[in-house]
Amino acid sequence: MGKRKKSSRKPGPSRQKVPLETTFTCLFCHHDKSVTVRLDRKEGMAQLVCRVCDQRYQSKVNHLTEPIDIYSEWIDAADAAQREEVPRRAVASSSRPIPAPPSVDSDED
């Protein structure tokens, strides 16, 4: 047979939500807690600003977006911009000039 339920069972302590950070480290000047994110949900825009070097980034937001999401997008955008700036060298590069291919004339038979 099973036990009876205890009539005076009290609920356990509720867990408190740990708030997510809203200030971050700048990618360009490397100052801690210098980047702030402002979310304007009515306008659907977010602004990220560094107080030290005045770097700025804007992005669209929705009702699920948090400041850490905007910071992550900024990191991704900065990485993508850095990859575009780096010129790629040819795979087979040497100091010798490339010989011209022989010309083919169809008049000689």
C-alpha positions in Angstrom: 0.0 0.0 0.0 1.1 3.5 -0.7 1.9 6.3 1.7 -0.5 9.1 2.3 0.3 12.6 1.1 1.7 14.9 3.7 -1.0 17.5 4.2 1.4 20.3 5.2 3.8 20.1 2.3 5.3 23.6 1.7 6.7 24.7 -1.6 10.5 25.0 -1.8 12.3 28.3 -2.2 11.9 29.7 -5.7 15.0 30.2 -7.8 15.9 33.8 -8.6 16.6 34.6 -12.2 20.2 35.8 -12.7 19.9 38.8 -15.0 22.0 38.7 -18.2 24.7 41.3 -18.6 24.0 44.5 -20.5 27.6 45.8 -20.5 30.4 44.1 -22.4 34.1 44.3 -23.4 34.8 46.3 -26.6 36.4 44.4 -29.5 38.4 47.3 -30.7 39.7 49.1 -27.5 39.4 46.1 -25.2 38.0 48.1 -22.2 35.8 46.1 -19.8 32.2 47.1 -19.4 32.5 49.9 -21.9 30.0 48.6 -24.5 26.3 49.2 -23.7 23.3 47.9 -25.6 20.0 49.7 -25.8 16.9 47.9 -27.1 14.0 49.8 -28.6 11.4 47.2 -29.0 8.8 49.6 -30.3 11.0 50.8 -33.1 12.5 47.3 -33.6 16.1 48.5 -33.4 19.0 47.9 -31.1 22.0 50.2 -30.7 25.4 49.1 -29.4 27.8 51.8 -28.4 31.3 51.8 -26.8 31.8 54.7 -24.4 35.6 54.8 -24.9 36.2 54.5 -28.6 32.7 55.4 -29.8 32.3 52.2 -31.9 28.6 51.8 -32.9 26.5 49.0 -34.3 22.8 48.8 -35.1 20.6 45.8 -35.6 16.9 44.8 -35.9 15.3 43.2 -32.9 12.2 41.2 -32.0 10.5 40.4 -28.8 12.9 37.5 -27.9 16.1 39.5 -28.5 18.4 40.2 -25.5 21.5 42.5 -25.3 23.8 39.5 -25.5 22.3 38.6 -28.8 23.2 42.0 -30.2 26.7 41.8 -28.8 27.1 38.4 -30.5 25.8 39.8 -33.8 28.4 42.6 -33.5 31.2 40.1 -33.0 30.1 38.1 -36.1 29.8 41.3 -38.2 33.3 42.4 -37.1 34.7 39.0 -38.0 33.0 39.0 -41.4 34.3 42.6 -42.2 37.8 41.6 -41.2 37.8 38.5 -43.5 36.6 40.7 -46.4 39.5 43.2 -45.9 42.3 40.7 -45.9 43.5 40.3 -49.6 44.0 36.7 -50.5 47.3 35.7 -52.3 47.4 33.3 -55.2 47.9 29.7 -54.2 50.9 29.1 -56.4 53.0 32.2 -56.2 56.6 32.3 -57.1 59.2 35.0 -58.0 59.4 33.8 -61.6 57.1 35.3 -64.2 54.5 33.1 -65.7 55.3 32.1 -69.3 52.8 33.0 -71.9 50.8 30.1 -73.4 51.8 29.3 -77.0 49.6 30.9 -79.5 47.6 28.7 -81.8 47.2 29.9 -85.4 44.7 28.1 -87.6 46.3 29.5 -90.8 49.3 27.2 -90.7 48.4 23.8 -92.2 
